[in-house]
């Protein structure tokens, strides 16, 4: 390009304070100023936008519009025509702004080029579109892909000739191998319902998948039958999919269908005679009650050999139980439940759950193969450095909220997130509450502790992120719009302590690999042990799994009037904490 590269920060400063305030939001800037006790000027706002936006810089229509509008005419012409000597009228400029995102990729790339930015400013969707164009560029390229697939099949076949039957082939630890051997014994003895209990952080997903792959290595049931993996959230489904892919990539001896069940047609499903199907409980329920999916469900149920139910305490709920029993042919279909039940929470449901799984239970055993009960599994796993020991304390805020009777019933009966999004947004906007959180983050940052923060909402994530940026902290945020490449970059910098704090809402509770995490700050209230255990799990990896011997947990404690303390997630996991 003949045009000189522009400095993005200076470009934003030239827009002036009113425009910058409009871009960020006057209310948000006022809140940030109160929390940090700082007077905010144009330079600070410009720096804030540059550091906090990433790919959002050119995906937010308001910001994108101003960035383009304030460009010199030659640069706008370059964006539109790839020629700086042409001119744009107002109508053409408006069209340019509207097209600059998602529909006209060349404009997006040229903006990146004009400001000399990195690929971190590219959204994942653009990368996918480019990849599609490249892959479909010519018939010759398509032929190359077919050849590569052929080589892959040959490689898998050759590898199968050398695949050992050693226990350690899945990279399991001794206690996981003992679990696997118990589960295989149950399957071989036709125990059709079994529950596997492994505490949060002990690798129940990997252990179960390894067990099923071992069984498949003898029976090859996955060639002509389905294994259905059920989880309560999309995040957990994605995590399971990654685990299946990673293990099969290392130890599978033929190509396998791995179906993330969403909106496929019956013809798409019927392409596969067997394989792995991963879906949420709610998706299975909707398919059962929706006649449009009857053919898909009938085909799946006719070929299902195993169902694995993650967070198995959900199964006795009538909605999910009906769906599972509909899809299974219980006279010969195996149902394996997975549970990481925290101490005491499901005491009133234990008998029901046990009866549903025909009292067949697999749990942690010690080095002498002695069954461990109550606190013993956690103590044992901490003693062999599988789990880290958790130091913990609470930050008490002055936030008060009293629930109605109806709200309390809904919350305490919910398996998932019982608190309304409206309440969580309100908490995230509370100035005094955020001052408490900001004070704690400042201390953690000064002490050089790598910290993951679970915010109340996406909006709260962005607010805390901006507050810390304006305070000179090296921080980052990850949300569902963060591209996979940018996410990898952030995690890499986090591991290397170039970034000390990562803010998120929901997306880092599962499938996040940063074993060097020093501390976790849970600013998101929840009554769900599932969600809480997922958040806590980011700090549970001990030295045996590449983590640390100890992790600091800070829980933000609010006065939520009407929720009994004994149901508080903070106390449910006491067994993990250093007394």
JOBELPE-V781753 format. One line per field, one symbol per residue. ss: DSSP state (a for helix, b for strand, c for the rest). phi: phi as a letter, one per 30 degrees, with the letter a starting at -180 (. if undefined). psi: psi as a letter, one per 40 degrees, with the letter a starting at -180 (. if undefined). A space follows every 10 residues. Layout:
# JOBELPE-V781753
ss=???
phi=???
psi=???
This chain:
# JOBELPE-V781753
ss=cccccccaaa aaaaacaaaa aaaacaaaaa aaaaaacccc caaaaaaaaa aaaaaaaacc aaaaaaaaac ccaaaaaaaa acccccccca aaaaaaaaac ccccaaaaaa aaaaccccaa accaaaaaaa aaaaacccaa aaaaaaaaaa aaaaaaaaaa aaccccaaaa cccaaaaaaa aaaaaaaacc ccbbbbbccc cccaaaaaaa aaaaaaaaac aaaccbbbbb bccaaaaaaa aaaaaaaaaa accccccbbb cccccaaaaa ccccbbbbbb aaaaaaaaac aaaaaaaaaa aacbbbbbbc caaacccaaa aaaaaaaccc cccbbbbbbc ccccccccca aaaaaacccc bbccbccccc bccccaaaaa aaacccbcbb bbbbbbbbbb bbccaaaaaa aacccccccc aaaaaaaaac aaaaaaaaaa aaaaaacccc bbbbcccaaa aaaaaaaaaa ccccbbbbcc cccaaaaaaa aaaaaccccc bbbbcccccc ccccccccbb bbccccccaa aaaaaaaccc bcaaaccccb bbbbbbbbbb bcccaaacaa aacaaabcc
phi=.ddddcdddd ededdjeedd ddddjddddd ddddddhbdc cedddddddd dcdhddeccd eddeddeded deeddddded chbdddbccd ddddddddcd biccdddddd dedeciddde dcddededdd eddddcdadd dddddddddd eddddddddd dcddcdeddc iddeddddde ddddddddci ddbbcccbee jciddddddd dddddddcch dddbbccccc bdbddddddd eddddddded bdcadbdbcd dbbddddddd dcdakccbad edddddddcc ddcedddddd ddbdcbbccd hdddddeeed dddddddccd dbcdbcccbb edeidcedce ddddddchic bcbdbddcid dcbhddeddd dddcidcddc dbacccccdc acddeddddd ddcddcdddd ddddddddcd dddddddddd dddddddicd bcccddaddd edddededdd ciddbbbbbd cddddddddd ddddddidcc bccabidcdb iccbddddab ccccdacced dddddeedcc ddddcicbdb bccccdcccc djcdedcddd cdceddcdd
psi=hdiihihddd dddedidddd ddddhddddd dddddefihh addddddddd dedbdededh ddddddddde iidddddddd efheeiihid ddddddddee hddgdddddd ddddefiied ehiddddddd dddddedidd dddddddddd dddddddddd dehieidede fiiddddddd ddddddddef hdhihhhhih eefddddddd dddddddddf dedeiihhhh ieiddddddd dddddddddd eieiiihhhg hcfiidddde eheaahhhii ddddddddeh ddeddddddd deehdihhhi geeddehddd dddddddige eehhhhhhhf hihddfdeed ddddddfffh hhihiadefh hhibeddddd dddefdiihh hiiihhiehh hhiidddddd deehdahdhi ddddddddeh dddddddddd ddddddefhh hhhhididdd ddddddddde eeigiiihae ehiddddddd dddddeedhd hhiihdeedi fhggeehdih hgehiiehdd dddddddeee haddfeaidi ihhhhhhigg hehideehdd edfddeih.
